[in-house]
Amino acid sequence: MGGLVTLSATNRSPHLFRGVVFAGTPFGPVPLILWALRRGAPFMLNPHLMSASLHFSTRSAYVFLPTDGRAFVDESGRDLVMDFFDPDVWIDMRLSQVVSRARAKSAAAASGKREPGEVARLRSYLTRVLPGAANFRDGLNYRPELDGQYPLFVCVVGDRWPTPTRIRVALRDVEGASGREVQLQWPCGFEPGDGVVPRSSMDMPTGFTFATVKTGISHPGMLNDIGAMRKALKKVVGGARGGSPEEPRGARL
């Protein structure tokens, strides 16, 4: 996330940067974020710290959603395309445990057992957060009017770890309620990457000039690759402002 924030700042004030090193930055989609939003993501030996509820309430998590709607596949391997930036999809398909619990409570409220309103609050939250995430993504695009002002960009990338690009799911009808519920089964559709971010998502948006440095370390420990970091920093220190004219887009160091 830090790399995306840095690129956003660079797009606003490129003169503040001599050079930028991105390490495993997901410029493209990270389908695995939907697993974390639904089931959480265990942190070391703590299975509860990075819970599904925490991810749901963390607005930056939605920045990683696939913009092409491709993350889920059915039992036959066919893509189930969804608009992940549509609040109605999150509510109707119960993409988060938070939404599932709220829908269950609302069903009870309909029979007079509980006061409704939680689903409406979640819909209001998603109506604010999802467009904000999409707008933030749009703000990362290359700006031609800044050509020649951009600092040197170097991307440290990994492609030695199988990285999920799809999640197999089953759609379950919910008794006595509208919509259906997405039940996650297991990650599938693996591609080379760093274990979290697919390699195809590590290239900067179209228009930017950048060099790449490869690492064999997975996403959580990428900054511990001293050799790769040294190469990237040497390139930044020795490079010229306005990109990397001596190397083609995505050149390997």
N, C-alpha and C positions, 0 to 999 in steps of 0.2 A: 504493500500500500504506500510505503514511503516513496518509492520510485514514481508512482503515479502523481502523488502530491507534488513532488519535485518537478515533474514535467509540466504540471499545471502552472506552477509558479514560473517556470522558464518561459512558458507561452505568454505570460503576462509581463515579465520583466527579464528578458534574456541577458541584459547587461550586468545582472547581478552574479552571473556564473561564468567562470573560466572554462570549466568542463564538468561533466556529470558522468558518474559511473553507475549504471543500473545493474543490480545483481538479482537475477531471476524475476525481474519485474514482469507482471502479467499485462502486457499491453492489449492482448486479446482475451477472449473468454476463458474462464476456469470452471468447467462444468462441475467439478468436485465440490464447489461451494454449496450446491444444492443439497449434497449429502450432509454437510455441516449444518445447514439451515434446518434440515429435517431431523437429523439424529444427533447433532453435536459432533465435536472432534476431540477425542481424548488428548490430554496434554501430559506427556510423559506417563507417570503412574497415576495421574488423577483423571478419572473418566468423567468428572462432573464440572470441572473448572470451565471448560469451553463448551457449555451446554447448548442445546438447540435454542433455548430461550435467550441465552446471551447473544448468539449470532443473530437471532431475529431482531433484537433490540439494538444491534450495532449497525448503524446506517451505512458504514463503509462496506459492509459485506455485500450489499446489492450492486456495487460497482463491478463485481466480478461475474455477474450473470451473463450468460450467452446472449448476445444481441440478435443472433439468427434463430433463436428459439430451439436449438438442437442440444439436448442434454440427455433426454430419456429415450429408451427403446423398449418396445414390447417384447413378448416372449419369442417372437419370430425374428427379432433383431431390427425391426422397422422403426425408424425415427418417429417419435410422437412430438411433433412440433408444437410449442406453446409460446405465447407471448409472456415472457417472465417479467415484463415491465407493466403488465396490466393487473391492477389490484383485484379485479373480478376473478382472474385465473387463480390467484393465491387463495381467495376465499372459497370459490366453488370447488377447486381441486384439493383444498386442504394441504397445501405444499409445506406447511410448517406445523409442528406439534402444537404450537401456541394457537394456531387457527383451529386445529382439530378439537382441542379442549374447549375453546370458546364456542364452536358450533354445537358441541355436545351439551354445553350448559344452556345454550339458546333453545335447543330442542326441549330440554327440561322446563325452561321458562315458558315455553308455549303451552305446556300443560298446567301452568300455574304454580310450578314448584320453585321457580327462580325468576328474578327480575332480569329481563333482557337488556342488551346494550353493549356488551363487551365486543361482539362481532362488529358493530357499527364503529366502535373506537378503533379496532384493528384496521378496518377498511379506511378510516380517516388517516391513520398513521401511514398505511401503504400508499395512499393517494398522494401524500406529501413526499415520502421517501423515494419511491420508484422513479418518478419524473426527475427528482433531484440527482439520482444516480445516473440516469440517462444523460442529463445535461452535463454532468461532470465528465462523462465519457466523451461527449461531443467537444468539450473544451480541451481535449488532449490532441486533437487533430492538428496536422501541420498547417502553419499559417504562412502563406507565400509572401506576405508583406514583411515578414521577419527574416527572409532569406538573407544570409550574410551576417546576421546578428546573432544567430544561434551559437551556443558554445559547442565544443566538441562532445560528442556522445559516444560512450563505450558501453556495450551490453555484455555482461558476463552471463553465459548461458550454459545449460546442461542438457544433454541428450542421451544419457546412459541409463536412465531409470524409467521403467514402464510407468506411464502416467495415464490415468483414466480420462477419457474424453466422452464417455457415455455411462449412464447408470440404467441398469435394467429395472423395470418397474412393472407392477401390476395395478390395474385400476379396479377399485372395489366400490360397488354400490353401497351407499349408506342408508340403512333402513330408516324410513320416516323422515328423510331429509333430501333436499335438492342437491344436485351436483354429485361428484364422485370423489373418492379419496385416492391419492397416489401413494402406493406402498412401495418403498424402495426395497430392492432385493440384493443387488450387489453391483459394484463398479465393473464396467466392461469397456470394450472398444479402446484398448490401450494403444498409446503412441509414445515415441521417445520424448523425454522431458526430464524434469528434475524430481519427479515423484509427486509433485503438486501442480506445477504449471507445465502444460505441453510446450514442446520446443516451438511449435508453430505460433504460440501466443507471446513469445519473447522478443519478436522483432518489433521495432518501433513502427508507429503508423506510417502509411504511405506518404512519401515526400521528405522524410527526415533522412539525413546522411549519418551513418553510424558505423562503428567497427565492432567486431565481436571478439570475445575471449572465451574459450571453452573451459569448462570445469567438469570434473567427474564426481563432484560432491553433490549430494541431494539438496533440496531447497532449504531445509532448516539450518544446515551447516555451511552454506555456500561461502559466506564471508570468512570461513576458516581456511579456505584454500589460499594460502599465502602467495603461492606462485601465480595464480590467476589474478589475484588482487594487485600484485606487483606489476604485472604486465599491463593491466588496465590503468593503473595510476601513472605509470611511465608514459603511456600513450596520451593521457590527459595533460601531463606536465609538458610533454614535448610537442603537443599538437598546436594547430593554429585555430584561431577563432573563426566561426562560420562553418564548422563541420570538419570533415576529414577528406579534403580534396585529393590527397595522395593515395587514398584507398577507396575502392568501390563500396557501395552500400552492402553492409553485412560482411565486410572482409574479415577473415579469420587471422588473429594474431598468434 
